[in-house]
Amino acid sequence: MTTVNGEVAVGFEGVREAFRAGFEERGDVGAALCVYRDGQPVVDLWGGVADPETGRPWERDTLQLVYSATKGATATAAHLLAQRGELDLDAPVAAYWPEFGAHGKAEIPVRWLLSHRAGVVTVEPPVPLDEALRWRPMTDALAAQRPAWEPGTAHGYHGRTFGWLVGEVIRRVAGRTPGRFFAEEVAGPLGLDFFIGLPDAERGRVSRMVYPKPEYDLSTVPLAAVPPEAREFVAALQDPGSLNNRAFAVTEPAEIDFNSAAVQAAELPASNGIGTARALARMYAALIGEVDGVRLFTPETLASATAEQAAGADRVIMIPTRFASGYMLPVETSPLTGPRAFGHPGRGGSLAFADPGHGISFGYVMNSIVEGAEDPRAGALVEAVREALGR
């Protein structure tokens, strides 16, 4: 039986049991979970193995790469600039980044970058990975890219380009890279163990991601064997020219080794944030209230940041999605803890969000990457939190 370390407040004992079940029943290898309520931690748990190759255990301060849960941190940085009056989210991107105005993009507002409505989801041709890690070659390519649809008329998940797009606006406005801005203006005041661009000194704390082999390969399964409701998505997955594939193939090679020291050290503000569950929960807690004397968002900023901007069929991932300005909003199949919740999941299972309706913030990170929609881990933990809240 996996040892679960940490503490839970009275009334949240069921969350500990759900976390333990993640190891015994749902495939967790190493993981951590933190929940804040009204600015105070009520769940802080960790357990398992940080590196299966060496047997290194998961410790209280183990760091984990969280893929697209990074987008919530990047969005937070942008909204802080807006709150200070330095960035107008409804002004054209080109007002801050003139080169971006090429090829029909002159009128795209910053808010459309945050809400996945800009259509700049691809880079054609893809940028060599070593160049993309240096930042400028990728932002130059994005400035020259034509949108995949008429901006503002649809939305589609900017899974990889989001970080460079929003990050370059942050860099132009703040005069600092997005990773440095986050470190100085968010992580520093809150004491967060979270990095966009990992310092060399922290690499020894990072867990090693593991990728269990899926039960079946959607890229080769015959379409006739796929349920009708999923057939369009699987067909797109099998078509190299589909928007779905092109949106995730913006570098050459398209598949990135996120265990690589070079990748972890670069700033990829859509996908390579590295930190603890505690840091994610604490950041989201400070968006909706005060945490040890620090509150990041005013009520007005919170309302602006979390107002729905796009909903319905997603042009890229081809399922219904809802977006605020940089944060994802609950859909029927992912209710979180309440209708006012906002946050962001990450590839393979990580999840971070806040729910101002219940004063809750939540961070779950893990190193066993489960692909597809069949991962029950985060959902089971959210359900346990819901039960602890009496819902």
C-alpha positions in Angstrom: 0.0 0.0 0.0 1.3 3.4 -1.0 2.1 5.7 2.0 0.2 9.0 1.8 1.9 11.9 3.6 0.5 15.2 4.7 -2.6 16.5 6.5 -6.3 17.2 6.0 -8.6 19.3 8.0 -11.6 17.9 9.9 -14.3 17.1 7.4 -11.9 16.4 4.5 -10.9 12.9 5.5 -12.7 11.5 2.5 -10.4 13.5 0.2 -7.4 11.7 1.8 -9.1 8.3 1.0 -9.8 9.4 -2.6 -6.2 10.4 -3.0 -5.0 7.1 -1.6 -7.3 5.3 -4.1 -5.5 7.1 -6.9 -2.5 4.9 -6.2 -4.3 1.7 -5.4 -7.0 1.8 -8.1 -6.4 4.5 -10.7 -2.8 4.3 -11.7 -1.0 7.1 -9.9 2.7 6.6 -9.5 3.7 9.8 -7.7 1.3 12.6 -7.0 0.4 15.6 -4.7 -2.9 17.3 -3.9 -3.6 20.6 -2.2 -6.9 22.3 -1.4 -7.4 25.7 0.1 -10.6 27.0 1.6 -11.1 30.7 2.5 -7.4 31.3 2.2 -6.2 28.4 4.4 -5.0 24.9 3.4 -7.4 22.2 4.3 -5.8 19.4 2.3 -2.1 19.0 1.7 -1.1 15.5 0.6 1.7 13.7 -1.3 2.9 10.2 -1.9 4.3 7.6 -4.3 7.5 7.6 -6.4 9.0 10.7 -8.0 11.4 8.8 -10.2 10.5 5.2 -11.0 14.0 4.7 -12.6 15.8 5.4 -9.3 13.0 4.8 -6.8 13.3 8.3 -5.5 10.2 8.9 -3.3 7.9 11.8 -3.8 8.7 14.4 -1.1 6.8 17.4 0.3 8.8 19.7 -2.0 8.9 17.5 -5.2 8.2 19.6 -8.3 6.1 18.4 -11.2 5.7 19.6 -14.8 2.0 20.3 -15.3 1.7 20.9 -19.1 -1.3 23.1 -19.9 -2.1 23.9 -16.2 0.7 26.4 -16.9 -1.8 28.5 -18.9 -3.6 29.6 -15.8 -0.3 31.0 -14.4 0.4 32.8 -17.7 -3.1 34.2 -17.8 -2.7 35.4 -14.2 0.4 37.4 -15.2 -1.5 39.1 -18.1 -4.4 40.0 -15.9 -2.1 41.6 -13.3 -0.7 43.9 -16.0 -4.3 44.8 -17.0 -5.2 45.4 -13.4 -2.3 47.9 -13.1 -3.5 49.7 -16.2 -0.4 48.7 -18.2 -2.3 46.4 -20.6 -5.7 46.9 -22.2 -7.1 43.4 -23.0 -9.5 44.9 -25.5 -6.8 46.8 -27.5 -5.3 45.2 -30.6 -2.3 42.9 -30.0 -0.5 45.0 -32.6 -0.6 48.0 -30.4 2.0 46.2 -28.2 3.5 43.9 -30.8 3.4 45.7 -34.1 4.7 42.8 -36.2 1.8 40.7 -35.2 -0.6 42.8 -37.3 0.5 41.1 -40.5 -1.8 38.9 -42.6 -5.2 40.0 -41.3 -4.3 40.1 -37.6 -4.2 43.9 -37.1 -7.5 44.1 -35.3 -7.2 41.0 -33.1 -7.5 42.1 -29.4 -5.4 40.7 -26.7 -8.5 39.1 -25.1 -8.9 36.9 -28.2 -5.5 35.4 -27.6 -6.5 34.6 -24.0 -9.9 33.2 -25.0 -8.6 31.0 -28.0 -10.5 33.1 -30.6 -7.6 34.5 -32.6 -7.2 31.5 -34.9 -3.4 31.5 -34.6 -3.2 27.9 -33.7 -0.6 26.7 -36.2 2.9 27.6 -37.3 3.6 26.7 -40.9 6.2 25.5 -41.5 7.0 24.3 -38.0 9.9 25.9 -36.1 12.9 23.7 -35.2 12.7 22.9 -31.5 16.0 24.3 -30.6 15.0 27.6 -32.1 11.6 27.5 -30.5 13.2 27.1 -27.1 15.1 30.4 -27.7 11.7 32.3 -27.9 12.3 34.9 -30.6 12.2 32.5 -33.7 8.8 31.2 -32.6 7.3 34.7 -31.9 8.6 35.9 -35.3 6.9 32.9 -37.0 3.6 33.6 -35.2 3.7 37.2 -36.2 4.0 36.1 -39.8 1.3 33.4 -39.5 -2.1 33.6 -41.2 -5.0 32.7 -38.9 -6.6 29.3 -39.5 -10.1 30.9 -39.4 -11.5 34.5 -39.4 -10.5 35.8 -36.0 -13.4 36.2 -33.6 -15.8 34.0 -35.5 -15.0 30.8 -33.7 -12.8 29.4 -31.0 -10.3 26.6 -30.9 -7.8 25.5 -28.4 -4.4 27.2 -28.9 -2.7 24.3 -27.1 0.9 25.2 -27.9 0.8 28.7 -29.5 -1.0 30.3 -26.5 2.1 30.6 -24.4 4.2 32.4 -27.0 1.3 34.6 -28.0 0.3 35.7 -24.6 3.8 35.6 -23.3 5.1 37.9 -26.0 2.5 40.5 -25.1 3.6 40.2 -21.5 7.2 40.6 -22.5 6.5 43.7 -24.7 4.4 45.4 -22.0 6.4 44.5 -18.9 9.9 44.5 -20.4 10.5 41.1 -18.8 10.0 37.5 -20.0 6.8 35.9 -18.9 8.7 33.5 -16.6 10.6 36.3 -14.9 7.4 38.4 -14.6 5.6 35.5 -12.9 8.5 34.8 -10.6 8.8 38.4 -9.5 5.2 39.5 -9.4 3.3 36.3 -8.5 5.5 33.5 -7.1 7.7 35.9 -5.1 4.9 37.7 -3.1 3.1 34.4 -2.4 6.2 32.2 -1.8 5.2 29.8 -4.6 7.3 26.8 -5.6 6.3 27.3 -9.3 8.5 28.1 -12.3 8.0 28.9 -16.0 11.6 28.2 -17.0 13.2 26.0 -14.4 16.4 27.3 -12.7 19.3 24.7 -12.8 19.4 24.6 -9.0 15.9 23.2 -8.8 16.2 20.4 -11.3 17.1 17.8 -8.7 13.6 18.2 -7.2 11.7 17.5 -10.4 9.8 14.2 -10.8 10.3 12.1 -13.8 7.2 11.7 -16.0 6.1 8.3 -17.0 3.8 7.5 -20.0 1.9 4.2 -19.6 1.1 2.5 -22.9 -2.6 3.1 -23.8 -4.9 0.1 -24.2 -5.5 1.0 -27.8 -3.9 3.4 -30.4 -6.5 5.8 -31.8 -4.1 6.7 -34.6 -4.5 3.2 -36.2 -7.9 2.0 -35.0 -10.3 1.4 -37.9 -12.9 4.1 -38.1 -15.7 1.5 -38.4 -14.7 0.3 -34.9 -15.1 3.8 -33.4 -18.4 4.8 -31.8 -20.3 7.2 -34.2 -20.1 10.1 -31.7 -16.3 9.9 -31.7 -15.7 9.1 -35.3 -15.1 12.7 -36.5 -12.5 13.3 -33.8 -10.7 10.0 -34.5 -10.7 10.7 -38.2 -9.1 14.1 -37.6 -6.5 12.5 -35.3 -5.6 10.1 -38.1 -5.3 12.9 -40.7 -1.9 14.6 -40.6 -3.4 17.6 -42.4 -6.2 18.2 -39.9 -6.3 21.3 -37.8 -6.2 19.2 -34.7 -2.8 17.7 -35.7 -1.4 20.9 -37.2 -2.2 22.8 -34.0 0.0 20.5 -31.9 2.8 20.2 -34.5 4.2 23.7 -34.4 7.7 22.5 -33.7 10.0 20.1 -35.5 9.9 17.5 -34.1 6.3 17.9 -32.9 6.8 15.6 -29.9 8.8 17.2 -27.1 10.7 15.4 -24.4 9.5 17.3 -21.4 11.9 15.4 -19.1 14.7 17.1 -21.0 16.8 19.6 -19.0 16.8 22.0 -22.0 13.0 21.9 -22.4 12.4 22.4 -18.6 14.8 25.4 -18.5 13.2 27.2 -21.5 10.1 29.4 -21.1 7.1 27.6 -22.7 4.2 29.5 -21.0 1.6 27.2 -22.4 3.0 23.9 -21.3 6.2 23.6 -19.2 5.3 25.2 -15.8 6.9 23.2 -13.0 5.8 23.3 -9.4 3.9 21.8 -6.6 0.2 21.2 -6.1 0.5 23.5 -3.1 1.8 26.3 -5.3 -1.1 26.0 -7.7 -3.8 25.9 -5.0 -2.2 28.8 -3.2 -2.0 30.9 -6.4 -5.7 30.3 -7.2 -6.7 31.0 -3.6 -5.0 34.4 -3.9 -7.1 35.1 -7.1 -10.3 34.9 -5.2 -9.3 36.1 -1.7 -6.5 36.9 0.6 -3.7 34.5 1.5 -1.4 35.5 4.2 -2.0 39.1 3.5 -1.6 38.8 -0.3 -4.5 39.1 -2.8 -3.7 39.1 -6.5 -6.9 40.2 -8.1 -9.4 42.9 -7.2 -13.0 41.8 -7.4 -13.3 43.8 -10.7 -10.3 42.0 -12.2 -11.7 38.6 -11.1 -15.0 39.4 -12.8 -13.3 40.4 -16.0 -10.9 37.5 -16.0 -13.5 34.8 -15.5 -16.4 36.1 -17.6 -17.2 33.6 -20.4 -15.7 34.6 -23.8 -16.3 31.5 -25.9 -18.4 28.4 -25.6 -19.5 25.5 -27.8 -17.8 23.3 -30.4 -14.0 23.7 -30.4 -12.5 24.0 -33.8 -9.3 22.2 -32.7 -10.1 19.6 -30.1 -13.6 19.0 -31.5 -15.5 18.8 -28.2 -17.5 21.4 -26.4 -15.3 23.8 -24.5 -15.8 27.1 -22.5 -13.2 29.7 -22.1 -12.9 32.9 -20.0 -9.9 35.1 -20.6 -7.1 32.5 -20.2 -9.0 30.1 -17.9 -11.2 27.2 -18.8 -14.8 27.2 -17.4 -16.8 24.1 -16.3 -18.8 22.1 -18.9 -21.5 19.6 -18.2 -19.1 16.7 -18.3 -16.6 18.5 -16.0 -18.6 20.4 -13.4 -15.7 21.0 -10.9 -17.1 22.2 -7.5 -19.6 24.8 -8.8 -20.7 26.9 -11.7 -18.4 29.8 -10.9 -15.2 27.7 -10.9 -12.4 28.5 -13.3 -8.9 27.1 -13.9 -7.0 24.9 -16.2 -6.2 21.2 -16.6 -3.0 19.8 -18.0 -2.1 17.0 -20.4 -2.2 13.7 -18.7 -4.2 14.6 -15.6 -3.1 17.6 -13.7 -5.7 20.1 -12.7 -5.8 23.5 -10.9 -8.8 25.8 -10.3 -10.6 28.1 -8.0 -14.3 28.3 -7.1 -15.2 31.6 -5.6 -18.7 30.4 -4.9 -17.3 28.0 -2.2 -14.0 29.8 -1.4 -12.1 26.7 -2.7 -8.9 26.4 -4.7 -7.5 23.1 -5.8 -4.2 21.8 -7.2 -3.4 18.2 -8.3 -0.2 17.2 -10.0 1.1 13.7 -10.9 3.8 12.1 -13.0 1.9 9.2 -14.6 0.6 10.7 -17.8 -2.7 9.2 -18.9 -3.8 10.3 -22.4 -7.4 10.6 -23.6 -10.6 11.1 -21.8 -10.5 8.0 -19.7 -8.5 9.3 -16.7 -10.7 9.2 -13.6 -8.1 10.6 -11.1 -8.7 14.3 -10.9 -12.4 13.9 -11.2 -12.5 11.5 -8.3 -10.6 14.0 -6.2 -12.9 16.8 -7.2 -15.9 14.7 -6.3 -14.4 14.0 -2.8 -14.0 17.7 -2.3 -17.6 18.3 -3.4 -18.7 15.7 -0.8 -16.6 17.4 1.9 -18.4 20.6 1.1 -21.8 18.9 1.6 -22.8 18.8 -2.1 
